[in-house]
């Protein structure tokens, strides 16, 4: 038994003394004494842990760059001391190393950490420890750290308390080394376009002198200078000006010649540059006709054709975001994730326009955009007319044994391969192999058919076996199997570690042979584009005529497998001209029905969601939505399934109503004008609707007191009704 607030027990001797000195209080009577004792025990909050009388001590070792030398030098001694101090043989010591990733080792072993060291992911380490602790044994965490973490730790106390696990920490630093650090970095949160503003930097250090400083904006170095430390403090004021609206990430970075801790050398801030509502257009066309039409109609258009490094902050100040024939792998996943908040809570508009790199063909199935659009992208089995032969090659090297959220990276890769198998049709073919220094085939080329369950079982049996990954061996083994398939469409998905892909061999000749016979290769790289072998993996995808995806978050791997499989085997960009039929639902967008064009040259086959409306349908056997719209949270989304630029768009661009159509749908996407500093969040629980108005207190509090906001609910068609203070709550919600 233990007590959560043992301080209450200190009152026991106090009551004993009072009872002895003040006999008239009769505290010595058995019932009174017992009552006081029970009261103090309840206030101390006794904790009883059931299970084995043994302790699992989890030792969390920070292996980041700032701790690397200290831990390597002392970890063995620390663990020896802990091991000798175990109260009983039933107690266990477990070691968990962390940096960019988390690696769990055996009892009492310091081992060799093979993960990245640029980050200090303390929160991930603690969460991983919580995931693997046993419920039937007491656990305690001991953290060795230098006191710096590269992710927030605010949620950890609550999670540890919920599990009843204590965390001790030891701050480890080399006191003999000099440390220089960024102390403060100040920029204004919001400025007008073209308005100059001041950037203030404060640095501190143990030794006076010149300290090299870089000011970086969105990854580009704006200025290289130095700040002079006097009395351990240095200050520098700089100025900048932005003429284009949006959000920009500023970094201040110092680079001292000698520094004890690298983790405190960088600070970053965001600056929002406002210049009125605008349209953010992500385009696969250098001269996008949509941009020109929108500008002619008076819109401010932010055209982005290089989307790979698109920052989330680019959405700031935008009222609508348009995806025009841009594949999913060319748009950062963090940007895609941000669109949910942009649409649902910030009342933004989202439009996807058709093309060979849009919808399912562009890899957006099961992407963050999938649930936001008014159409679903997975091709139904009865509409599939071409069979596919798919080969999955997976890295099973030693790095795949690392734990991520309670499971290994290998398990997540297996889940991705299973997703791919389940998305194939019965008439499709599949082969699955795992590669380290050799290729190990787990599933021979097999027609999926009724053997799907057995294939999945074999895939889930793959385990990490150590060593590196010889990519050429994996590709060569996959190609030998794919050549046996009767399908015209042959595709390879290669999953590999971007930091550990060895022995390329004569891969160029192999890929040339594969491409010549119609096969394609896509790559899913675990890591970043800056990792040692990322360039090689990107070259494999380029020569293989496929796509390349890089992600540091292994949890995303299964989703990427699904997206890639759908884009190859279960998506359709129909390239035959088709007629169109209006439904009358355009009234939701505008009271004026367009003089629709007679037909389109091509379109992306998709299916209307139940909660969405279709304004235009195809007249072929699919009766597919060509123009569909839907309200999502506080925002609006639309899908135009035919190309409006580039190939297969000549007939659409010659349409006389093209400009009016683009203008009308864009204005509908933008919705009503919302002043800056305000946002609306909503949620529905059964029949209860909850609205949260988010606002800048400094700017809006007085104005909202003087003129409280009014809320009007509508079903999209009628006038609706205004919600007042006397309205009965909860509100009825019309589904």
Buried (B, 14 or more C-beta within 10 A) or exposed (E): EEBEEEEBBEBEEEBBEEBEEEEEEEBEEEEBBEEBEEEBBEBBEEEEEEEEEBBBBBBBBBBBBBBBEBBBEBBEEBBEEBBEEBEEEEBBBBBBBBBBBBBBBEEBEBBEBBBBBBBBBBBBBBBBBBEBBEEEBBBBBBBBBBBBBBEEEEEBEEEBEEEEBEBEEEEBBEEEEEBBBBBEBEBEEBBEBEBEBEBEBBBBBBEEEEBBBBBBBBEEEBBEEBBEBEEEBBBBEBEBEBEBBBBBBBBBBBBBEEBBBBBBBBBEBBBBBBBEBBBBBBBBBEEBBBBBBBEEBEBBBBBBBEBEEBBBBBBBBBBBBBBBBBBBBBBBBEBBBBBBBBBBBBBBBBBBBBBBBBBBBBBBBBBBBBEBBBBBBBBEEEBBEEBBBBBBBBBBBBBBBBBBEEBBBBBBBBBBBBBBBEBBBEBBBBBBBBBBBEBBBBBEBBBBEEBBEEBBEBBBEBEBBEBBBBBBBBBBBBBBBBBEBEBEBBBBBBBBBBBBBBEBBEBEEBBEEBBEEEBBBBBBBBBBBEBEBBEBBBBBBBBBBBBBBBBBEBEBBBBBBBBBBBBBBBBBBBEEBBEBEBBEBBEBBBEEEBEBBEBBBBBBBBBBBEEBBBBBBBEBEBEBBBBBBBBBBBBBBBBBBBBBBBEBBEBBBEBEEBBBBBBBBBBBBBBEEBEBBBBBBEEEEEEEBEBEEEBEEEBBEEEBEEEEEEBEBEEEEEEEEEBEEEEEEEBEEEE
